């Protein structure tokens, strides 16, 4: 199965009480049909390598006046293996397509953003209180944002998109200018103060997330992103506030520099994701390239296979009940 086609969104109110305006559907369709492509993922789980891309979108108006965004879900057609640091990685790609992923090359930020899914709170009021409390607990200015995921009962997820200053602070001028694709000289200001405050901010955020987010019986995911022309993402699932703050210490993140430089040089990586493993060590999880390849650790692919099998099994059971 290399391609399926179906409705990916519409102007109809969904099970979460949300709908999109026709203008929003038109903007999404324009993106899908453009030179950069959205990933075909699983359950909105960003820790899993993509299965392919979403492509060839069109908007169809039904007899009831509802507009539907229809698109193709195209699965990677080819794969091969490679070794990175002695570990097996799987390269997935299309032989006849070259493109960048939408999530890869990103604009830098002047101010940090913290985003959360409003559906992971009991109420809108809890969401507002979460952000207001956090703003009252830190000196760092940030913008609060909403993320929307259509998976039913999504696990809580919090995304921290760091400003350009933090890119220099964590990676140093040489690598920062490389991933930002800048030639001018720039020095990160108040590096030690900024990072000390950031450690405290994310630790407090993780503590508040335990208090406010739902469902309570599911692991909370925290994702730290460095938006740039070559973006880096750090993902932590089910970790304590103390483990998260420790993992983000500059000395530990700095140890990833050589690996980042290597995969950019070898593969043309545009988005690189590391995951904090069970031993609280950073591991290269997967990365996306400038020519449309997804290159993921074999262990990441095994996790993806399990999630996919569970989804198929649930769909079969649901069909039988009907």
ChimeraX commands (.cxc) that place a marker at each C-alpha (Angstrom):
marker #1 position 0.00,0.00,0.00 radius 0.5
marker #1 position 1.84,3.11,-1.24 radius 0.5
marker #1 position -1.05,5.57,-1.36 radius 0.5
marker #1 position -4.52,6.12,0.07 radius 0.5
marker #1 position -6.86,9.06,-0.37 radius 0.5
marker #1 position -9.34,10.52,2.05 radius 0.5
marker #1 position -10.69,13.48,3.99 radius 0.5
marker #1 position -8.12,15.05,6.31 radius 0.5
marker #1 position -10.19,18.02,7.51 radius 0.5
marker #1 position -13.44,19.87,6.86 radius 0.5
marker #1 position -15.63,22.80,7.84 radius 0.5
marker #1 position -17.85,20.42,9.81 radius 0.5
marker #1 position -17.67,20.50,13.61 radius 0.5
marker #1 position -15.59,17.51,14.76 radius 0.5
marker #1 position -15.76,15.31,17.86 radius 0.5
marker #1 position -13.72,17.87,19.80 radius 0.5
marker #1 position -16.16,20.66,18.98 radius 0.5
marker #1 position -13.82,22.33,16.47 radius 0.5
marker #1 position -14.13,23.23,12.82 radius 0.5
marker #1 position -12.02,25.03,10.24 radius 0.5
marker #1 position -13.10,27.92,8.05 radius 0.5
marker #1 position -12.99,27.45,4.30 radius 0.5
marker #1 position -10.14,29.98,4.11 radius 0.5
marker #1 position -8.10,27.83,6.52 radius 0.5
marker #1 position -8.72,24.73,4.39 radius 0.5
marker #1 position -7.56,26.66,1.32 radius 0.5
marker #1 position -4.33,27.68,3.08 radius 0.5
marker #1 position -3.66,24.08,4.14 radius 0.5
marker #1 position -4.31,22.84,0.61 radius 0.5
marker #1 position -1.89,25.44,-0.77 radius 0.5
marker #1 position 0.81,24.22,1.62 radius 0.5
marker #1 position 0.21,20.56,0.79 radius 0.5
marker #1 position 0.42,21.27,-2.94 radius 0.5
marker #1 position 3.53,23.41,-2.57 radius 0.5
marker #1 position 7.21,22.41,-2.75 radius 0.5
marker #1 position 7.45,21.51,0.96 radius 0.5
marker #1 position 5.35,18.64,2.30 radius 0.5
marker #1 position 3.59,17.81,5.59 radius 0.5
marker #1 position 4.54,14.52,7.21 radius 0.5
marker #1 position 2.29,11.50,7.29 radius 0.5
marker #1 position 2.50,10.61,10.96 radius 0.5
marker #1 position 0.86,8.37,13.55 radius 0.5
marker #1 position -1.39,9.61,16.35 radius 0.5
marker #1 position 0.34,13.01,16.24 radius 0.5
marker #1 position 3.30,11.36,17.99 radius 0.5
marker #1 position 6.34,13.44,17.07 radius 0.5
marker #1 position 8.74,10.88,18.56 radius 0.5
marker #1 position 7.96,8.50,15.67 radius 0.5
marker #1 position 9.55,8.81,12.21 radius 0.5
marker #1 position 7.02,9.74,9.51 radius 0.5
marker #1 position 5.49,7.10,7.26 radius 0.5
marker #1 position 5.54,9.38,4.23 radius 0.5
marker #1 position 3.87,12.62,3.18 radius 0.5
marker #1 position 0.48,14.21,2.58 radius 0.5
marker #1 position 0.13,15.32,-1.04 radius 0.5
marker #1 position -2.24,16.33,-3.89 radius 0.5
marker #1 position -4.91,18.21,-1.92 radius 0.5
marker #1 position -8.26,19.46,-3.19 radius 0.5
marker #1 position -11.34,20.97,-1.57 radius 0.5
marker #1 position -14.70,19.37,-2.34 radius 0.5
marker #1 position -18.09,20.86,-1.47 radius 0.5
marker #1 position -20.77,18.36,-0.53 radius 0.5
marker #1 position -24.52,18.60,-1.07 radius 0.5
marker #1 position -24.90,19.67,2.57 radius 0.5
marker #1 position -22.65,22.69,2.05 radius 0.5
marker #1 position -19.78,21.16,4.05 radius 0.5
marker #1 position -16.36,21.66,2.48 radius 0.5
marker #1 position -13.90,18.78,2.78 radius 0.5
marker #1 position -10.15,18.87,2.35 radius 0.5
marker #1 position -9.23,15.67,0.52 radius 0.5
marker #1 position -5.61,14.60,0.05 radius 0.5
marker #1 position -3.40,11.60,-0.67 radius 0.5
marker #1 position -1.50,9.85,2.08 radius 0.5
marker #1 position 1.63,8.66,0.31 radius 0.5
marker #1 position 3.83,6.08,2.00 radius 0.5
marker #1 position 7.56,5.92,1.40 radius 0.5
marker #1 position 8.28,3.58,-1.50 radius 0.5
marker #1 position 11.91,2.64,-0.80 radius 0.5
marker #1 position 14.23,1.99,2.11 radius 0.5
marker #1 position 17.82,1.08,2.86 radius 0.5
marker #1 position 20.06,0.82,5.91 radius 0.5
marker #1 position 23.08,2.75,7.15 radius 0.5
marker #1 position 25.21,2.92,10.29 radius 0.5
marker #1 position 25.54,6.05,12.40 radius 0.5
marker #1 position 27.83,5.81,15.40 radius 0.5
marker #1 position 27.76,2.02,15.07 radius 0.5
marker #1 position 23.95,1.90,15.31 radius 0.5
marker #1 position 21.58,0.78,12.55 radius 0.5
marker #1 position 19.44,3.49,10.98 radius 0.5
marker #1 position 16.75,3.03,8.33 radius 0.5
marker #1 position 16.54,5.45,5.41 radius 0.5
marker #1 position 13.07,5.82,3.88 radius 0.5
marker #1 position 12.41,7.83,0.72 radius 0.5
marker #1 position 10.62,8.22,-2.60 radius 0.5
marker #1 position 12.70,7.43,-5.69 radius 0.5
marker #1 position 10.83,9.93,-7.82 radius 0.5
marker #1 position 10.35,12.81,-5.34 radius 0.5
marker #1 position 12.70,15.44,-3.91 radius 0.5
marker #1 position 11.32,17.90,-1.35 radius 0.5
marker #1 position 11.70,19.36,2.12 radius 0.5
marker #1 position 9.33,18.68,5.01 radius 0.5
marker #1 position 7.16,21.53,6.31 radius 0.5
marker #1 position 8.47,21.07,9.84 radius 0.5
marker #1 position 12.15,21.25,8.90 radius 0.5
marker #1 position 13.47,24.69,8.01 radius 0.5
marker #1 position 11.84,27.21,10.38 radius 0.5
marker #1 position 12.03,30.93,11.06 radius 0.5
marker #1 position 13.91,31.91,14.21 radius 0.5
marker #1 position 12.13,33.55,17.14 radius 0.5
marker #1 position 12.89,36.73,19.03 radius 0.5
marker #1 position 10.87,35.53,22.02 radius 0.5
marker #1 position 10.36,32.03,23.41 radius 0.5
marker #1 position 7.04,30.30,22.79 radius 0.5
marker #1 position 5.42,27.65,24.99 radius 0.5
marker #1 position 2.57,25.70,23.45 radius 0.5
marker #1 position 0.07,23.20,24.82 radius 0.5
marker #1 position -3.00,21.39,23.56 radius 0.5
marker #1 position -6.07,23.01,25.13 radius 0.5
marker #1 position -7.77,19.61,25.16 radius 0.5
marker #1 position -5.19,18.38,27.67 radius 0.5
marker #1 position -6.78,20.55,30.35 radius 0.5
marker #1 position -10.07,19.99,32.17 radius 0.5
marker #1 position -11.25,23.43,31.07 radius 0.5
marker #1 position -10.20,26.60,29.27 radius 0.5
marker #1 position -9.83,28.13,32.73 radius 0.5
marker #1 position -7.23,25.53,33.73 radius 0.5
marker #1 position -5.29,26.25,30.56 radius 0.5
marker #1 position -5.28,29.97,31.32 radius 0.5
marker #1 position -4.26,29.35,34.92 radius 0.5
marker #1 position -1.40,27.09,33.83 radius 0.5
marker #1 position 0.13,29.80,31.66 radius 0.5
marker #1 position -0.60,32.66,34.06 radius 0.5
marker #1 position 0.99,30.82,36.97 radius 0.5
marker #1 position 4.06,30.01,34.90 radius 0.5
marker #1 position 4.45,33.64,33.81 radius 0.5
marker #1 position 4.29,34.68,37.44 radius 0.5
marker #1 position 7.04,32.19,38.37 radius 0.5
marker #1 position 9.71,33.30,35.88 radius 0.5
marker #1 position 11.54,36.38,34.66 radius 0.5
marker #1 position 11.65,34.99,31.12 radius 0.5
marker #1 position 9.15,36.52,28.74 radius 0.5
marker #1 position 7.36,34.03,26.54 radius 0.5
marker #1 position 4.27,33.80,24.37 radius 0.5
marker #1 position 1.73,31.09,25.11 radius 0.5
marker #1 position 0.42,29.23,22.08 radius 0.5
marker #1 position -2.14,26.53,21.40 radius 0.5
marker #1 position -1.53,23.32,19.49 radius 0.5
marker #1 position -4.38,21.26,18.10 radius 0.5
marker #1 position -4.18,17.51,17.58 radius 0.5
marker #1 position -7.05,15.42,16.27 radius 0.5
marker #1 position -6.10,12.12,17.88 radius 0.5
marker #1 position -8.69,11.00,20.42 radius 0.5
marker #1 position -7.54,11.47,24.02 radius 0.5
marker #1 position -4.03,12.59,23.09 radius 0.5
marker #1 position -1.34,12.27,25.75 radius 0.5
marker #1 position -0.38,15.65,27.28 radius 0.5
marker #1 position 2.27,17.49,25.27 radius 0.5
marker #1 position 4.12,20.75,25.93 radius 0.5
marker #1 position 6.35,22.38,23.32 radius 0.5
marker #1 position 9.05,24.96,24.11 radius 0.5
marker #1 position 10.24,26.84,21.02 radius 0.5
marker #1 position 13.40,28.73,21.94 radius 0.5
marker #1 position 14.54,32.08,20.62 radius 0.5
marker #1 position 17.70,32.65,18.60 radius 0.5
marker #1 position 19.63,33.69,21.72 radius 0.5
marker #1 position 19.29,30.17,23.11 radius 0.5
marker #1 position 20.60,28.66,19.89 radius 0.5
marker #1 position 23.87,30.56,20.40 radius 0.5
marker #1 position 23.85,29.87,24.13 radius 0.5
marker #1 position 23.52,26.10,23.74 radius 0.5
marker #1 position 25.41,25.40,20.53 radius 0.5
marker #1 position 28.09,28.10,20.47 radius 0.5
marker #1 position 28.75,30.59,17.67 radius 0.5
marker #1 position 30.26,28.12,15.16 radius 0.5
marker #1 position 27.43,25.58,15.11 radius 0.5
marker #1 position 24.76,28.25,15.69 radius 0.5
marker #1 position 25.79,30.19,12.59 radius 0.5
marker #1 position 25.90,26.89,10.69 radius 0.5
marker #1 position 22.35,25.80,11.52 radius 0.5
marker #1 position 21.05,29.37,11.24 radius 0.5
marker #1 position 22.90,29.73,7.91 radius 0.5
marker #1 position 24.21,33.13,8.97 radius 0.5
marker #1 position 27.63,34.56,8.17 radius 0.5
marker #1 position 27.59,37.59,10.45 radius 0.5
marker #1 position 29.25,37.57,13.87 radius 0.5
marker #1 position 26.87,37.35,16.82 radius 0.5
marker #1 position 27.37,36.63,20.50 radius 0.5
marker #1 position 24.68,35.28,22.82 radius 0.5
marker #1 position 24.03,37.76,25.60 radius 0.5
marker #1 position 23.73,36.80,29.26 radius 0.5
marker #1 position 24.27,33.15,28.40 radius 0.5
marker #1 position 24.67,31.77,31.89 radius 0.5
marker #1 position 21.83,33.84,33.35 radius 0.5
marker #1 position 19.46,32.95,30.52 radius 0.5
marker #1 position 20.11,29.22,30.81 radius 0.5
marker #1 position 19.84,29.20,34.60 radius 0.5
marker #1 position 16.46,30.89,34.34 radius 0.5
marker #1 position 15.45,28.49,31.57 radius 0.5
marker #1 position 16.29,25.41,33.67 radius 0.5
marker #1 position 14.06,26.80,36.40 radius 0.5
marker #1 position 11.28,27.71,33.93 radius 0.5
marker #1 position 11.03,24.27,32.34 radius 0.5
marker #1 position 11.23,22.55,35.74 radius 0.5
marker #1 position 8.32,24.66,37.00 radius 0.5
marker #1 position 6.39,24.07,33.79 radius 0.5
marker #1 position 6.84,20.30,34.15 radius 0.5
marker #1 position 5.59,20.46,37.76 radius 0.5
marker #1 position 2.58,22.58,36.78 radius 0.5
marker #1 position 1.84,20.22,33.89 radius 0.5
marker #1 position 1.48,17.32,36.33 radius 0.5
marker #1 position -1.07,19.35,38.29 radius 0.5
marker #1 position -3.14,20.71,35.41 radius 0.5
marker #1 position -2.91,18.36,32.42 radius 0.5
marker #1 position -5.18,15.44,31.57 radius 0.5
marker #1 position -5.50,12.49,31.22 radius 0.5
marker #1 position -3.73,11.87,34.54 radius 0.5
marker #1 position -2.76,8.27,33.84 radius 0.5
marker #1 position -0.71,9.02,30.72 radius 0.5
marker #1 position 2.95,10.10,30.30 radius 0.5
marker #1 position 3.56,13.79,29.62 radius 0.5
marker #1 position 5.72,14.72,26.65 radius 0.5
marker #1 position 7.96,17.80,26.71 radius 0.5
marker #1 position 9.57,18.92,23.45 radius 0.5
marker #1 position 12.28,21.59,23.28 radius 0.5
marker #1 position 12.75,23.01,19.79 radius 0.5
marker #1 position 15.47,25.21,18.33 radius 0.5
marker #1 position 13.75,26.73,15.25 radius 0.5
marker #1 position 16.30,27.53,12.52 radius 0.5
marker #1 position 17.13,26.80,8.89 radius 0.5
marker #1 position 18.39,23.48,10.26 radius 0.5
marker #1 position 16.20,22.79,13.28 radius 0.5
marker #1 position 17.00,20.64,16.32 radius 0.5
marker #1 position 14.39,19.06,18.57 radius 0.5
marker #1 position 14.78,17.41,21.99 radius 0.5
marker #1 position 11.96,15.16,23.16 radius 0.5
marker #1 position 11.35,13.84,26.67 radius 0.5
marker #1 position 8.51,11.44,27.46 radius 0.5
marker #1 position 7.35,10.51,30.96 radius 0.5
marker #1 position 10.25,12.24,32.72 radius 0.5
marker #1 position 10.17,13.97,36.10 radius 0.5
marker #1 position 10.72,17.76,36.36 radius 0.5
marker #1 position 14.15,17.12,37.86 radius 0.5
marker #1 position 15.15,14.71,35.07 radius 0.5
marker #1 position 14.03,17.22,32.45 radius 0.5
marker #1 position 15.99,20.12,33.96 radius 0.5
marker #1 position 19.09,17.97,34.33 radius 0.5
marker #1 position 18.89,16.67,30.75 radius 0.5
marker #1 position 18.79,20.23,29.41 radius 0.5
marker #1 position 21.98,21.37,31.14 radius 0.5
marker #1 position 24.33,23.04,28.68 radius 0.5
marker #1 position 27.15,20.53,29.19 radius 0.5
marker #1 position 24.85,17.61,28.28 radius 0.5
marker #1 position 23.36,19.31,25.23 radius 0.5
marker #1 position 26.80,20.44,24.13 radius 0.5
marker #1 position 27.86,16.79,23.83 radius 0.5
marker #1 position 25.52,16.49,20.83 radius 0.5
marker #1 position 27.34,19.08,18.70 radius 0.5
marker #1 position 29.69,16.71,16.90 radius 0.5
marker #1 position 26.88,14.33,15.98 radius 0.5
marker #1 position 24.75,17.20,14.67 radius 0.5
marker #1 position 27.59,18.48,12.50 radius 0.5
marker #1 position 28.28,14.97,11.19 radius 0.5
marker #1 position 24.74,14.17,10.03 radius 0.5
marker #1 position 24.35,17.61,8.45 radius 0.5
marker #1 position 27.54,17.04,6.47 radius 0.5
marker #1 position 26.84,13.38,5.59 radius 0.5
marker #1 position 23.12,13.44,4.88 radius 0.5
marker #1 position 21.98,17.06,4.44 radius 0.5
marker #1 position 19.82,16.93,7.57 radius 0.5
marker #1 position 17.28,19.76,7.97 radius 0.5
marker #1 position 15.51,18.59,11.11 radius 0.5
marker #1 position 17.26,16.55,13.79 radius 0.5
marker #1 position 15.53,14.97,16.79 radius 0.5
marker #1 position 17.12,13.51,19.91 radius 0.5
marker #1 position 15.16,11.56,22.52 radius 0.5
marker #1 position 15.93,11.10,26.21 radius 0.5
marker #1 position 16.14,7.34,26.74 radius 0.5
marker #1 position 15.26,5.20,29.76 radius 0.5
marker #1 position 18.76,5.79,31.16 radius 0.5
marker #1 position 18.27,9.55,30.80 radius 0.5
marker #1 position 20.83,9.81,28.03 radius 0.5
marker #1 position 20.25,11.63,24.76 radius 0.5
marker #1 position 19.99,9.41,21.69 radius 0.5
marker #1 position 19.65,10.37,18.04 radius 0.5
marker #1 position 16.07,9.37,17.23 radius 0.5
marker #1 position 15.55,10.37,13.59 radius 0.5
marker #1 position 16.17,13.22,11.19 radius 0.5
marker #1 position 14.70,14.60,7.97 radius 0.5
marker #1 position 16.79,15.65,4.99 radius 0.5
marker #1 position 16.68,18.43,2.40 radius 0.5
marker #1 position 15.79,15.92,-0.35 radius 0.5
marker #1 position 12.84,14.28,1.42 radius 0.5
marker #1 position 14.42,11.36,3.24 radius 0.5
marker #1 position 13.47,10.22,6.74 radius 0.5
marker #1 position 16.38,8.53,8.53 radius 0.5
marker #1 position 15.49,6.92,11.84 radius 0.5
marker #1 position 17.09,4.62,14.36 radius 0.5
marker #1 position 15.94,1.01,14.08 radius 0.5
marker #1 position 14.59,1.24,17.65 radius 0.5
marker #1 position 12.41,4.22,16.61 radius 0.5
marker #1 position 11.04,2.22,13.69 radius 0.5
marker #1 position 10.23,-0.71,15.97 radius 0.5
marker #1 position 8.24,1.63,18.24 radius 0.5
marker #1 position 6.45,3.01,15.18 radius 0.5
marker #1 position 5.58,-0.52,14.02 radius 0.5
marker #1 position 3.99,-1.30,17.40 radius 0.5
marker #1 position 1.88,1.88,17.31 radius 0.5
marker #1 position 0.79,1.15,13.74 radius 0.5
marker #1 position -0.16,-2.45,14.57 radius 0.5
marker #1 position -2.21,-1.25,17.55 radius 0.5
marker #1 position -4.01,1.30,15.36 radius 0.5
marker #1 position -4.86,-1.36,12.77 radius 0.5
marker #1 position -6.12,-3.72,15.48 radius 0.5
marker #1 position -8.32,-1.00,16.99 radius 0.5
marker #1 position -9.75,-0.19,13.56 radius 0.5
marker #1 position -10.59,-3.87,12.99 radius 0.5
marker #1 position -12.39,-4.13,16.35 radius 0.5
marker #1 position -14.31,-0.95,15.67 radius 0.5
marker #1 position -15.39,-2.27,12.27 radius 0.5
marker #1 position -16.61,-5.55,13.82 radius 0.5
marker #1 position -18.74,-3.68,16.37 radius 0.5
marker #1 position -20.52,-1.93,13.50 radius 0.5
marker link #1:1,2 radius 0.2
marker link #1:2,3 radius 0.2
marker link #1:3,4 radius 0.2
marker link #1:4,5 radius 0.2
marker link #1:5,6 radius 0.2
marker link #1:6,7 radius 0.2
marker link #1:7,8 radius 0.2
marker link #1:8,9 radius 0.2
marker link #1:9,10 radius 0.2
marker link #1:10,11 radius 0.2
marker link #1:11,12 radius 0.2
marker link #1:12,13 radius 0.2
marker link #1:13,14 radius 0.2
marker link #1:14,15 radius 0.2
marker link #1:15,16 radius 0.2
marker link #1:16,17 radius 0.2
marker link #1:17,18 radius 0.2
marker link #1:18,19 radius 0.2
marker link #1:19,20 radius 0.2
marker link #1:20,21 radius 0.2
marker link #1:21,22 radius 0.2
marker link #1:22,23 radius 0.2
marker link #1:23,24 radius 0.2
marker link #1:24,25 radius 0.2
marker link #1:25,26 radius 0.2
marker link #1:26,27 radius 0.2
marker link #1:27,28 radius 0.2
marker link #1:28,29 radius 0.2
marker link #1:29,30 radius 0.2
marker link #1:30,31 radius 0.2
marker link #1:31,32 radius 0.2
marker link #1:32,33 radius 0.2
marker link #1:33,34 radius 0.2
marker link #1:34,35 radius 0.2
marker link #1:35,36 radius 0.2
marker link #1:36,37 radius 0.2
marker link #1:37,38 radius 0.2
marker link #1:38,39 radius 0.2
marker link #1:39,40 radius 0.2
marker link #1:40,41 radius 0.2
marker link #1:41,42 radius 0.2
marker link #1:42,43 radius 0.2
marker link #1:43,44 radius 0.2
marker link #1:44,45 radius 0.2
marker link #1:45,46 radius 0.2
marker link #1:46,47 radius 0.2
marker link #1:47,48 radius 0.2
marker link #1:48,49 radius 0.2
marker link #1:49,50 radius 0.2
marker link #1:50,51 radius 0.2
marker link #1:51,52 radius 0.2
marker link #1:52,53 radius 0.2
marker link #1:53,54 radius 0.2
marker link #1:54,55 radius 0.2
marker link #1:55,56 radius 0.2
marker link #1:56,57 radius 0.2
marker link #1:57,58 radius 0.2
marker link #1:58,59 radius 0.2
marker link #1:59,60 radius 0.2
marker link #1:60,61 radius 0.2
marker link #1:61,62 radius 0.2
marker link #1:62,63 radius 0.2
marker link #1:63,64 radius 0.2
marker link #1:64,65 radius 0.2
marker link #1:65,66 radius 0.2
marker link #1:66,67 radius 0.2
marker link #1:67,68 radius 0.2
marker link #1:68,69 radius 0.2
marker link #1:69,70 radius 0.2
marker link #1:70,71 radius 0.2
marker link #1:71,72 radius 0.2
marker link #1:72,73 radius 0.2
marker link #1:73,74 radius 0.2
marker link #1:74,75 radius 0.2
marker link #1:75,76 radius 0.2
marker link #1:76,77 radius 0.2
marker link #1:77,78 radius 0.2
marker link #1:78,79 radius 0.2
marker link #1:79,80 radius 0.2
marker link #1:80,81 radius 0.2
marker link #1:81,82 radius 0.2
marker link #1:82,83 radius 0.2
marker link #1:83,84 radius 0.2
marker link #1:84,85 radius 0.2
marker link #1:85,86 radius 0.2
marker link #1:86,87 radius 0.2
marker link #1:87,88 radius 0.2
marker link #1:88,89 radius 0.2
marker link #1:89,90 radius 0.2
marker link #1:90,91 radius 0.2
marker link #1:91,92 radius 0.2
marker link #1:92,93 radius 0.2
marker link #1:93,94 radius 0.2
marker link #1:94,95 radius 0.2
marker link #1:95,96 radius 0.2
marker link #1:96,97 radius 0.2
marker link #1:97,98 radius 0.2
marker link #1:98,99 radius 0.2
marker link #1:99,100 radius 0.2
marker link #1:100,101 radius 0.2
marker link #1:101,102 radius 0.2
marker link #1:102,103 radius 0.2
marker link #1:103,104 radius 0.2
marker link #1:104,105 radius 0.2
marker link #1:105,106 radius 0.2
marker link #1:106,107 radius 0.2
marker link #1:107,108 radius 0.2
marker link #1:108,109 radius 0.2
marker link #1:109,110 radius 0.2
marker link #1:110,111 radius 0.2
marker link #1:111,112 radius 0.2
marker link #1:112,113 radius 0.2
marker link #1:113,114 radius 0.2
marker link #1:114,115 radius 0.2
marker link #1:115,116 radius 0.2
marker link #1:116,117 radius 0.2
marker link #1:117,118 radius 0.2
marker link #1:118,119 radius 0.2
marker link #1:119,120 radius 0.2
marker link #1:120,121 radius 0.2
marker link #1:121,122 radius 0.2
marker link #1:122,123 radius 0.2
marker link #1:123,124 radius 0.2
marker link #1:124,125 radius 0.2
marker link #1:125,126 radius 0.2
marker link #1:126,127 radius 0.2
marker link #1:127,128 radius 0.2
marker link #1:128,129 radius 0.2
marker link #1:129,130 radius 0.2
marker link #1:130,131 radius 0.2
marker link #1:131,132 radius 0.2
marker link #1:132,133 radius 0.2
marker link #1:133,134 radius 0.2
marker link #1:134,135 radius 0.2
marker link #1:135,136 radius 0.2
marker link #1:136,137 radius 0.2
marker link #1:137,138 radius 0.2
marker link #1:138,139 radius 0.2
marker link #1:139,140 radius 0.2
marker link #1:140,141 radius 0.2
marker link #1:141,142 radius 0.2
marker link #1:142,143 radius 0.2
marker link #1:143,144 radius 0.2
marker link #1:144,145 radius 0.2
marker link #1:145,146 radius 0.2
marker link #1:146,147 radius 0.2
marker link #1:147,148 radius 0.2
marker link #1:148,149 radius 0.2
marker link #1:149,150 radius 0.2
marker link #1:150,151 radius 0.2
marker link #1:151,152 radius 0.2
marker link #1:152,153 radius 0.2
marker link #1:153,154 radius 0.2
marker link #1:154,155 radius 0.2
marker link #1:155,156 radius 0.2
marker link #1:156,157 radius 0.2
marker link #1:157,158 radius 0.2
marker link #1:158,159 radius 0.2
marker link #1:159,160 radius 0.2
marker link #1:160,161 radius 0.2
marker link #1:161,162 radius 0.2
marker link #1:162,163 radius 0.2
marker link #1:163,164 radius 0.2
marker link #1:164,165 radius 0.2
marker link #1:165,166 radius 0.2
marker link #1:166,167 radius 0.2
marker link #1:167,168 radius 0.2
marker link #1:168,169 radius 0.2
marker link #1:169,170 radius 0.2
marker link #1:170,171 radius 0.2
marker link #1:171,172 radius 0.2
marker link #1:172,173 radius 0.2
marker link #1:173,174 radius 0.2
marker link #1:174,175 radius 0.2
marker link #1:175,176 radius 0.2
marker link #1:176,177 radius 0.2
marker link #1:177,178 radius 0.2
marker link #1:178,179 radius 0.2
marker link #1:179,180 radius 0.2
marker link #1:180,181 radius 0.2
marker link #1:181,182 radius 0.2
marker link #1:182,183 radius 0.2
marker link #1:183,184 radius 0.2
marker link #1:184,185 radius 0.2
marker link #1:185,186 radius 0.2
marker link #1:186,187 radius 0.2
marker link #1:187,188 radius 0.2
marker link #1:188,189 radius 0.2
marker link #1:189,190 radius 0.2
marker link #1:190,191 radius 0.2
marker link #1:191,192 radius 0.2
marker link #1:192,193 radius 0.2
marker link #1:193,194 radius 0.2
marker link #1:194,195 radius 0.2
marker link #1:195,196 radius 0.2
marker link #1:196,197 radius 0.2
marker link #1:197,198 radius 0.2
marker link #1:198,199 radius 0.2
marker link #1:199,200 radius 0.2
marker link #1:200,201 radius 0.2
marker link #1:201,202 radius 0.2
marker link #1:202,203 radius 0.2
marker link #1:203,204 radius 0.2
marker link #1:204,205 radius 0.2
marker link #1:205,206 radius 0.2
marker link #1:206,207 radius 0.2
marker link #1:207,208 radius 0.2
marker link #1:208,209 radius 0.2
marker link #1:209,210 radius 0.2
marker link #1:210,211 radius 0.2
marker link #1:211,212 radius 0.2
marker link #1:212,213 radius 0.2
marker link #1:213,214 radius 0.2
marker link #1:214,215 radius 0.2
marker link #1:215,216 radius 0.2
marker link #1:216,217 radius 0.2
marker link #1:217,218 radius 0.2
marker link #1:218,219 radius 0.2
marker link #1:219,220 radius 0.2
marker link #1:220,221 radius 0.2
marker link #1:221,222 radius 0.2
marker link #1:222,223 radius 0.2
marker link #1:223,224 radius 0.2
marker link #1:224,225 radius 0.2
marker link #1:225,226 radius 0.2
marker link #1:226,227 radius 0.2
marker link #1:227,228 radius 0.2
marker link #1:228,229 radius 0.2
marker link #1:229,230 radius 0.2
marker link #1:230,231 radius 0.2
marker link #1:231,232 radius 0.2
marker link #1:232,233 radius 0.2
marker link #1:233,234 radius 0.2
marker link #1:234,235 radius 0.2
marker link #1:235,236 radius 0.2
marker link #1:236,237 radius 0.2
marker link #1:237,238 radius 0.2
marker link #1:238,239 radius 0.2
marker link #1:239,240 radius 0.2
marker link #1:240,241 radius 0.2
marker link #1:241,242 radius 0.2
marker link #1:242,243 radius 0.2
marker link #1:243,244 radius 0.2
marker link #1:244,245 radius 0.2
marker link #1:245,246 radius 0.2
marker link #1:246,247 radius 0.2
marker link #1:247,248 radius 0.2
marker link #1:248,249 radius 0.2
marker link #1:249,250 radius 0.2
marker link #1:250,251 radius 0.2
marker link #1:251,252 radius 0.2
marker link #1:252,253 radius 0.2
marker link #1:253,254 radius 0.2
marker link #1:254,255 radius 0.2
marker link #1:255,256 radius 0.2
marker link #1:256,257 radius 0.2
marker link #1:257,258 radius 0.2
marker link #1:258,259 radius 0.2
marker link #1:259,260 radius 0.2
marker link #1:260,261 radius 0.2
marker link #1:261,262 radius 0.2
marker link #1:262,263 radius 0.2
marker link #1:263,264 radius 0.2
marker link #1:264,265 radius 0.2
marker link #1:265,266 radius 0.2
marker link #1:266,267 radius 0.2
marker link #1:267,268 radius 0.2
marker link #1:268,269 radius 0.2
marker link #1:269,270 radius 0.2
marker link #1:270,271 radius 0.2
marker link #1:271,272 radius 0.2
marker link #1:272,273 radius 0.2
marker link #1:273,274 radius 0.2
marker link #1:274,275 radius 0.2
marker link #1:275,276 radius 0.2
marker link #1:276,277 radius 0.2
marker link #1:277,278 radius 0.2
marker link #1:278,279 radius 0.2
marker link #1:279,280 radius 0.2
marker link #1:280,281 radius 0.2
marker link #1:281,282 radius 0.2
marker link #1:282,283 radius 0.2
marker link #1:283,284 radius 0.2
marker link #1:284,285 radius 0.2
marker link #1:285,286 radius 0.2
marker link #1:286,287 radius 0.2
marker link #1:287,288 radius 0.2
marker link #1:288,289 radius 0.2
marker link #1:289,290 radius 0.2
marker link #1:290,291 radius 0.2
marker link #1:291,292 radius 0.2
marker link #1:292,293 radius 0.2
marker link #1:293,294 radius 0.2
marker link #1:294,295 radius 0.2
marker link #1:295,296 radius 0.2
marker link #1:296,297 radius 0.2
marker link #1:297,298 radius 0.2
marker link #1:298,299 radius 0.2
marker link #1:299,300 radius 0.2
marker link #1:300,301 radius 0.2
marker link #1:301,302 radius 0.2
marker link #1:302,303 radius 0.2
marker link #1:303,304 radius 0.2
marker link #1:304,305 radius 0.2
marker link #1:305,306 radius 0.2
marker link #1:306,307 radius 0.2
marker link #1:307,308 radius 0.2
marker link #1:308,309 radius 0.2
marker link #1:309,310 radius 0.2
marker link #1:310,311 radius 0.2
marker link #1:311,312 radius 0.2
marker link #1:312,313 radius 0.2
marker link #1:313,314 radius 0.2
marker link #1:314,315 radius 0.2
marker link #1:315,316 radius 0.2
marker link #1:316,317 radius 0.2
marker link #1:317,318 radius 0.2
marker link #1:318,319 radius 0.2
marker link #1:319,320 radius 0.2
marker link #1:320,321 radius 0.2
marker link #1:321,322 radius 0.2
view
